[in-house]
Amino acid sequence: MIPYTTNDDIVRCKSIVELELKKNAIVVNPKKLDELTIDIMNLVYAKGGSYSDKTIQQFAQAYIIRLLSDKSGEYL
């Protein structure tokens, strides 16, 4: 479980991550979407950020850029 979150936080963050993926024409299965959302939320927590929409969006954008630059495609 992610520290200091509610189920509503996770659902909201998941929708933001999914939207950012769609903006980059990336489609993942529901399990992978859950994993990416948890990864991003854990990064936000580790950096001391809040789970605000803007913060999640910014971290998701950076995370996706990193995924796209990974030539192995291992993460998607």
Secondary structure, 3 states (H helix, E strand, C coil): CCCCCCHHHHHHHHHHHHHHHHHCCCCCCHHHHHHHHHHHHHHHHHCCCCCCHHHHHHHHHHHHHHHHHCCCCCCC
